[in-house]
């Protein structure tokens, strides 16, 4: 959980790690990923609050060393980090943008994710709500308390990044499906062959979801749209 603090020099964020609260949810996600035969969707293992803080601090340092934009750490305690403010979330910016601006933001974020992968890294949870957009246009990845490499290899972790990025941005971008697919497809085709193969495998395994999800609510339909967009982007 992160909450804003307003100091004399501006806004900062207090990120408090709540540790094992999501144990049941993560276990359910793990079972579901295994049952679907999509190992790159497995969640990272549950952790205590101090372990989650340690993972996030380590990942912030590692990603910054590879030139990947993340917030600066301003302070820390046993179970919390004080982080610089990076601006509103990409999700918020996409919802407020007109079509050309939304397409440009989506393209910028997808390219930033691709650059991170080419640097030999994975992000973990690159949902639109976990990417910030500063006034100068700088994007930053936040919410880095999960390390997928604890349960999968790098190619799987990067494929997972793309699955989460697509699912976490498609409902906010409000772009025509063709424009969304074009932006995503351009970057996916520049991913490593191993990552593309894993994404195609995931799309095949999940091929029945779009039809099934039509019967569900908004979130379920969003999952279906994600699978459909990914299959088109990889074609």
C-alpha positions in Angstrom: 0.0 0.0 0.0 1.3 3.4 -0.9 0.1 6.7 0.5 1.1 10.3 -0.5 2.8 12.6 1.9 3.0 16.3 1.2 6.3 17.8 2.3 7.8 21.2 1.9 9.7 20.1 -1.2 6.6 18.4 -2.8 4.8 15.1 -2.7 6.5 11.8 -1.9 5.1 8.3 -1.4 5.3 6.1 1.6 5.2 2.5 0.4 4.3 0.1 3.2 4.6 -3.6 2.5 1.8 -5.7 3.8 3.6 -9.1 3.4 1.4 -12.2 3.7 -2.0 -10.6 3.3 -2.4 -11.9 -0.3 -1.4 -15.5 0.5 -4.7 -17.0 -0.6 -5.0 -14.9 -3.8 -1.4 -15.8 -4.9 -1.9 -19.4 -4.2 -5.1 -19.4 -6.3 -3.3 -17.6 -9.1 -0.5 -20.2 -9.0 -2.9 -23.1 -9.2 -4.8 -21.4 -12.1 -1.6 -20.7 -14.1 -0.5 -24.3 -13.7 -3.9 -25.7 -14.6 -4.0 -23.5 -17.8 -0.5 -24.6 -18.8 0.8 -21.0 -18.8 3.8 -21.0 -16.4 4.7 -17.4 -17.2 1.5 -16.3 -15.4 2.7 -17.8 -12.1 2.9 -15.2 -9.3 6.0 -14.7 -7.2 6.0 -16.4 -3.8 4.4 -14.9 -0.7 6.7 -12.9 1.5 6.8 -11.2 4.9 6.6 -7.4 5.0 10.4 -7.1 5.5 11.1 -9.6 2.7 8.8 -7.6 0.3 10.6 -4.4 1.2 14.0 -6.0 0.7 13.0 -7.3 -2.7 11.6 -4.0 -3.8 14.7 -2.1 -2.6 17.0 -4.6 -4.4 15.0 -4.4 -7.6 14.9 -0.6 -7.5 18.7 -0.5 -7.3 19.2 -3.2 -10.0 16.8 -1.7 -12.5 18.3 1.8 -12.0 21.8 0.3 -12.6 20.5 -1.0 -16.0 19.2 2.4 -17.0 15.6 1.6 -16.4 13.6 4.5 -15.0 12.4 3.9 -11.4 11.7 6.3 -8.5 14.5 7.3 -6.2 14.5 5.9 -2.6 14.4 8.8 -0.2 14.3 6.8 3.0 13.4 3.3 4.5 12.3 1.4 7.5 12.0 -2.3 8.2 8.8 -2.7 6.2 8.4 0.6 4.2 10.1 2.7 1.7 9.9 6.5 1.1 9.9 7.1 -2.7 9.9 10.2 -4.9 6.8 11.1 -6.7 6.8 10.3 -10.4 3.5 11.9 -11.4 0.1 10.5 -12.3 -0.3 6.9 -13.4 -0.2 5.9 -17.0 -3.7 4.5 -16.5 -5.0 7.9 -15.4 -3.2 9.6 -18.3 -4.6 7.2 -20.9 -8.1 7.7 -19.6 -7.8 11.5 -19.9 -6.0 11.6 -23.2 -7.5 12.0 -26.7 -6.8 9.2 -29.2 -3.5 10.5 -30.7 -2.1 11.3 -27.2 -3.2 7.9 -25.8 -1.6 6.1 -28.7 1.7 8.1 -28.2 1.7 7.3 -24.5 1.0 3.6 -25.1 3.8 3.5 -27.7 6.2 5.2 -25.3 5.4 2.8 -22.5 5.7 -0.3 -24.7 9.1 0.9 -26.0 10.3 1.5 -22.5 9.3 -2.0 -21.5 11.1 -3.4 -24.6 14.3 -1.4 -23.7 14.2 -2.9 -20.2 14.0 -6.4 -21.6 16.9 -5.7 -24.0 18.9 -4.7 -21.0 18.4 -8.2 -19.6 15.7 -7.3 -17.0 12.1 -8.0 -16.3 9.8 -5.5 -14.5 7.3 -7.7 -12.7 4.1 -5.8 -12.7 4.1 -3.4 -15.6 0.4 -2.6 -15.4 -0.7 0.8 -16.5 -1.4 1.7 -12.9 2.2 0.8 -12.0 3.8 3.2 -14.5 4.0 6.9 -13.7 4.2 9.8 -16.2 6.1 12.9 -15.0 5.4 16.5 -16.3 8.5 16.2 -18.5 7.1 13.0 -20.1 9.5 10.6 -18.2 8.0 7.2 -17.5 8.9 5.3 -14.3 8.1 1.7 -13.3 6.8 1.4 -9.7 5.4 -1.4 -7.4 8.5 -3.6 -7.7 8.0 -5.8 -4.7 7.6 -9.0 -6.8 10.5 -10.7 -8.5 9.2 -13.2 -11.0 12.7 -14.6 -11.4 12.2 -16.4 -8.1 9.8 -18.8 -9.8 10.7 -18.6 -13.6 13.5 -17.9 -16.0 14.1 -14.5 -17.7 12.2 -15.3 -21.0 9.1 -16.4 -19.0 9.4 -13.3 -16.8 9.5 -11.1 -19.9 6.6 -12.8 -21.5 4.7 -12.3 -18.2 5.6 -8.6 -18.4 3.9 -8.3 -21.8 0.8 -10.2 -20.7 0.4 -7.9 -17.7 1.2 -4.8 -19.7 -1.4 -5.6 -22.4 -4.1 -6.6 -19.8 -3.3 -3.5 -17.7 -3.4 -1.0 -20.5 -6.1 -2.2 -23.0 -9.0 -1.1 -20.9 -7.6 2.4 -20.1 -6.3 3.3 -23.6 -9.7 3.4 -25.3 -8.1 3.1 -28.7 -9.6 1.3 -31.7 -8.5 -2.3 -31.6 -6.5 -2.0 -34.7 -4.4 1.0 -33.3 -3.8 -0.8 -30.0 -2.7 -4.0 -31.8 -0.4 -2.1 -34.1 1.4 -0.4 -31.2 1.8 -3.6 -29.2 2.6 -5.8 -32.2 5.5 -3.5 -33.3 7.2 -4.0 -30.0 6.3 -7.7 -29.5 7.9 -8.5 -32.9 11.2 -7.0 -31.6 11.2 -9.2 -28.5 13.5 -12.2 -28.3 12.4 -15.3 -30.2 12.0 -17.2 -26.8 9.7 -14.5 -25.5 7.6 -14.5 -28.7 7.4 -18.3 -28.6 6.1 -18.2 -25.0 3.5 -15.6 -25.8 2.3 -17.6 -28.8 2.1 -20.6 -26.6 0.1 -18.6 -24.0 -2.2 -17.3 -26.6 -2.9 -20.8 -27.9 -3.5 -22.1 -24.3 -5.9 -19.3 -23.6 -7.6 -19.3 -27.0 -11.0 -20.2 -25.6 -11.1 -17.4 -23.0 -12.4 -14.6 -25.3 -15.6 -16.5 -26.0 -16.0 -17.7 -22.4 -15.4 -14.2 -21.0 -18.2 -12.6 -23.0 -20.5 -14.2 -20.5 -18.8 -12.5 -17.6 -18.6 -9.0 -16.2 -16.4 -6.1 -17.3 -13.2 -7.6 -15.9 -13.8 -10.9 -17.4 -14.4 -9.3 -20.8 -11.2 -7.4 -20.3 -9.3 -10.7 -20.0 -10.9 -11.9 -23.2 -9.9 -8.7 -25.0 -6.3 -9.1 -23.8 -6.0 -12.6 -25.3 -7.6 -11.5 -28.6 -5.3 -8.5 -28.9 -2.2 -10.5 -28.1 -3.1 -13.1 -30.7 -3.6 -10.4 -33.3 -0.4 -8.6 -32.3 1.7 -11.8 -32.8 0.2 -12.7 -36.1 
